[in-house]
């Protein structure tokens, strides 16, 4: 699940914090990096479990409505949503339940938020159309319902995002990325797999954990050399006027260019320009784009980087 986009984001955050907190212990910083990546995977599981929690609350409401119906009070409630086969399969999922066994916090601690999300689901056109359909829903219908509900009502849910940030500082910037993995997981579910349906592994590629540690370590241990590359290629710029985040982002980008021969230069530059748009000043990305292109050409021409620099 954890991909290089998320790893780069974490390294930008932690490299900046490494220099700001004044406690320059690389071993501790590396442990912090791995812990933050573990927390991102926890968020992935926690958001999958939100679907289970919502369905459980819906079942409670259904049972109350049925009891009223049995007493002759009101109409018979639809059982279509609470019998959603995708949600049932997710509740029985072996991997998710193994993860839950080791967690202290559950959605029971925030049941008010779960109920509010269910309220918004029940008020949605997506939900109303699902209940009103005359055909018996297929498994694919049930799965697609949750994909649509998640994209519409859980992604960019400000109240939910605020709650998750309160629960973990590590989740401040993770949810948007993790949401994409939850949606991908929903689309991958197959009824035939039952409780054994595989969730996404913690790391998308087996090499990514090593990529994270190597990139972070090289960024810190070779900082002086990398900053020399910056000053060498920016003689017409007042380096002291740069936002410190700009320096951090370029330092990590240089570490990636020289440490990972298989990653194209254009990929590295584009990734860190995007991070500058997210984390630095409004004008920073243009400067970083030009600087990294100049640095890449300097590294190539001086033999410090053995891969081609494409025309940009």
N, C-alpha and C positions, 0 to 999 in steps of 0.2 A: 504493500500500500504506500509506504513512504517512498517517494520518488526524489529525484535530484532537485526538482523545483523546490520542494519543501526543505530539503537538506540545505540548499543554498540560502534560503530565507533564514533558517535557524542559525546558520554560521554568521550571516550578517548581524543578526541580533546579538549573538553571544560574543562575537569579536568586538563589537562596539562596547558591550557591557564589560568585557575583559579589561579594556583600557580605561574605562570610566571608574570602575570600582577600586582600582589601585592595588588589588591583591592579585599579582601576576603569578599564579600557580597553574601551570599548563595542565598538570595531571587532574586537578580539581575541575578545571574548565572543560576538559575532555569528558569527564564523568557527567558534568552538567549538560553537555551536548547530547550524550546518549540518553540521559534521563529525559530531556525535553523531547527527543524523538519517541521514546517509550510513551510519554504522555500524549503525543499526537495519535498513537495507535489506540490508546485508551479512549480517546475522544471518538474515534471511528466506531469502536464497539459500543460506546455509551449512546451514540446517536442511533445505531441499529436497535439498541434496546429501548429507545424512546418509542419506536413503532410498537413494540410489545407492550409497553406501559400504556400507551394510548388505547390499544385494543382491550387491555384489561379493564380500563375505566369505562370504555364503551360497553363491555360485558356487564359491568355493575349496573349501568344505566338500563341496559336491556332487561336484566333480571327484575329491577324495580318496576319497569313499564309492564312486564309480563304479569307481575303480581297484581298490579292495578287492573289489568285487563281481566285476569281471572276473577277479580272481585266485581267485574262489570263496570269498571271505571276506565273510559277511554278506549281507543282502538287498539288492535293487535299490532305490536311493534314489528318492524322488519328485522329478521335475523341475518340478513345478507352481509352486513358489515362485520358483525362479530364472528361470523363463520368464514371470513375471508381466508382462503387457503394459504395464500402467501404469508400472511401474518401468523397463522397457526404454525406453519413450517419454521418460520423464523423463531418463534417462541420455543420450539423444540430443538433448535440448532445446537448441536453438540459443542462446537467451538465457542459459540457465544455464551452458552451456559457454563463452560469451563472458565471462561474469562470472568464471568459474574461471581463465581465462587470465591475469587480472590479480591473482590472489591468491597470497600466499606460503604461507599456512597451508592445510593440507588435512587431511582426516580420517585420512590415513596417519600423521600425527603423533600421533594418539590412537586407534590401532587397537584398543588394549585396551578402551576404552570402547565402540567400535563392536561388538566381539565380545560384550561383556556385554549390550548391548541385543539383539543377535541371539539370545543365549542365552535372554533373557526372552521374546522373540518365539516361539522354538521351543517353549518350555514353556507357552505360553498356549493357552487353549481356542480362541481365535479362529483361531490358526494350525492347530491340530490339526483343527478342523472344516473348514477350507479344504482341507487335504490329503486328508481323508477323504471329501469330496464325490465322488459317483460321476459326476455330470455334468461335462462339459468346461466350465471356467470361461469366462464371457463377459468382455469387456473391463470391463463394469460391475462384475462380481464382483471382478476384479483391482483395480480402482480403489477399490472399497468396502473391500476388505481393508486397504489401506494407510490409508484414512481411519480405520478402526476401530483399527488398530494404533497409529497416531500419537496418537489421542485417549487411548488406554488406557496406552501404555507410554512415550511420549516427552513428552507433556504432564505436568507435575509430576513429572518424573524428577529426583530430588534430586541424584544423582551427575552427571547431564548438566548440570543447572543450575549446579552448582558448577564444573564444568569450563569452561563458557562464561564464567562470571564471572572466572575466572582468565585467560582469553584476552583479555578486554576489559572494562575498567571501565565502558564505555558500555553493556554488555549486562546490567548488574546487575538492572535493572528492566524490561528490554525483552521477555524471553522470553514471558511470559504473553500479552502483546498480540500479539507476532509469531506465536505458535502459532496464534492464530485465523486469521491470514492464510494460513498454510501449509495449514491444513485447508480454507479456502475455495478455495485454489488447486487442491488435490487434487480437490475436487468439480467444479471448472470444466473439468478436462481432458476432451478429446474425442479419441477414437482417430483420427478423420478428419483432425485437425489435424497429426498427426505431429510432427516435430521443430520445426515452426513454431508450436506451441501457445504462445500469449502467456502470460507470467507477469504478475503484478500490476505496474503501473508504480510507480516509487518514490513518487510522490505520488498519493493517491487523486483529488484535484482539482488542476487546474493552478494554482489560486489559493493552494493551501495553503503553498507555499514563501514566498510574499509574506505570507500570514497569519502565519507563524511569525516572520519578521523584523520585521514591523510591531508585533506584539503584544509581542515582547521589547524592541524599541527604545522603544516608548511606555511600557512598564513602568518602564524605567530612567530615561529622560530626564524623565518627569513624576512621579517618585517623591514629591517634596515636595508637589506638589498633591494627589496621590491620598491620601497620608497625612493631609493636612489634611482631606479628606473623611471619613476614618475618625475623626479626633478630634472633628470637628464633630458626628457622629452617635453618638458613644459617650461622652457627657459623664458618664454615671453609672458608667463603667468605669475602672479603673486601667489605663491603656494600657501602663504599664511592666511589668505582670504578665503580659501576653500572651506566649505562646511566639513567638519570632521567626518561625518558620515560618508562624504564623497571619497575621502582618503581610504576609509575602511573598505568601501565597496570596490575601489580600484585595486587595493592590496589583495583582496580575495580573488578578484578576477585574474590578476597576474599569477597568483599561486596556481590557479586552475590551468592557465595557459602553459606554464612551464612544467607542471607536475603530471599532466594527463595528456599524453601525445595523441590518444585516440579521439579526444573531444575536439571537433573543429573550432577554429578560432571564432568564426562567425557565430556559432552557437553560444560560446562563452560571452562574447560581447553583448549579444542580444539579451541574454539572461540577466546580466548585471545592469544593463541600461533599464530593463523593466523594474529591477529592484530599486534603482535610483528614483524612478518615477513614484514608487510606493513609499520609500523611506527618507528621501532627501528633499531638497528644496525644489520648487517648480522648474527652475532652469538647469538644475544639476545634470539631468540626463543627457542634455545636448553636449555639455562639456565632457562628461564621462565617455560618451560615444566617440567623440573626436580623440580624446586622450588615449583610450584603450586601443583605438585603431593605430595611433602613432606609436604607442608602446609595443604593440604586436609587431609592427614593421621593424622597430629597433631590435627587438629580441630575435627576430628572424635573421636580420642582416648581420647581427653580431654573433650568431650561432648559439645563442642561449635558449632558443626554442626551435626544435627540429620538426616543424610542420608548416605548410604553406599558409600565407596570409592572402585571402581572396581580395580582389578589388571591391571597394565599397562606394 
